[in-house]
């Protein structure tokens, strides 16, 4: 037998706040941002701010903290550039650093449109 569930809103047990994902295998955070010129977030889920630390170096603050710093960080860039966690910044439960570089010589450069996402458990 096939079942269909049609709803407009799913709320937490208190009936007023939104239901949250905690242990499910869905992304808990994502952000899409422009890193060149004036760095700015284009859209996001659970990203409270973007800090431009210098050429190609960015810190993204996580609104809803992760359970630990061993989450999966996914990074994508619009051009053929090397993007990865910053060498001087570690993943923490509340933020992470990334660094954009030329693949040919590893020189830092400002990212164009970049997207990141996190899979892991919320605190």
N, C-alpha and C positions, 0 to 999 in steps of 0.2 A: 504494500500500500504506500502511495506517495503522499507526503505531507508538505504543506506550504505554510510558511509563516510570513505574514504581512504585517509590518509595524511601521509607524512613523518615527518613534523615539524609543530607545532603550535607556532606562534609567537605573541608577544604583538602588540598593535596597531602601534607601531613605525616600525614594520616589521623586527627588528633586534634582539631584546632581547626575551628571553623565556617568555611564558605566565606563570603567577603565579596563584596559588590557594589562594584565600582569604576567601571567605565565604562558600565554598563548605565543605562537611562533610568528607573530606579526611584527613589522618594524615598529619600534618604540619611539624613534626619532628620525627625522630627515630634514634636510635643508637644501635649497637651491639658491646660489648667490652669485653675484657679479663681484670679481676680485680686482678688476682693473679700474682706474680712476678712483671714484669714491666707492669703496666697497659697500655693498648693500644686499640684504636678504630679499630675494624675489618672492619666495613662499617657503613655508616650513610647517613642521609638526614638532612641538616640544623643543624649539630653538628660541632662546630668549635674546641672544645677541651675537653679533659677529664683530670681532676685533681685528683690525688690520695692524699687525705687528711690524710691518716693513715689507719689502719686496717679496711677494709670493708667500708670506708667512701669515697664517690666520688662526685665530682661536674662536671656536664656536662653543657657546655656553648652552648647556642642556637644561631645559625648564624642569622636567621631571627626572630627578637623579636616577642613575642606574644602580643596580644592586651591588655591583663591584666593577672594577676597571678591566675585566676580562671579556668585555662584549666584542661582538664582531662589528668592525668599522668598515663600511663600503664607501669607496670614493670613485667618482667618475668626472671626467673633464670633457669639454666640448671640442678641444683641439688635441693633437697628439703630444701631450705633455706628460711628464712624470709627476704624479701627485701622490704623496704618501704622508704618514704621520711625521711631524717635524722631529728632527734629530734632537732638538733641545726641549721638546715638550712631550710629556707622557699622557697617555689616556688616563683620565680620572673619572670618577662617578658623576661629576658635574660639568666637565668640559673636555675638549681635546684640541690639539694643534695639528694643522696640516701645512705642508710646504709644497709649492709648485715650482718645478725646475724644467729647464731644457733637457730633453733626454740625451742629447749628444754630448753635453759637457757638464751637466748637473748645476749650471748657473741658475740661481733663483730668478723667477720672473712672476709678474702678477698674473693670476689666473683669469681666464675669461669667465664663462659660465661654468660653475662647478656644482656638483651635487654630492651629498654625503648621506649615509643612512646608518642606523645602528640596529642590530639584532641582539637581544639579550633580555635579562629580567630587570624590571623596575625595582627600585628600593622599596 
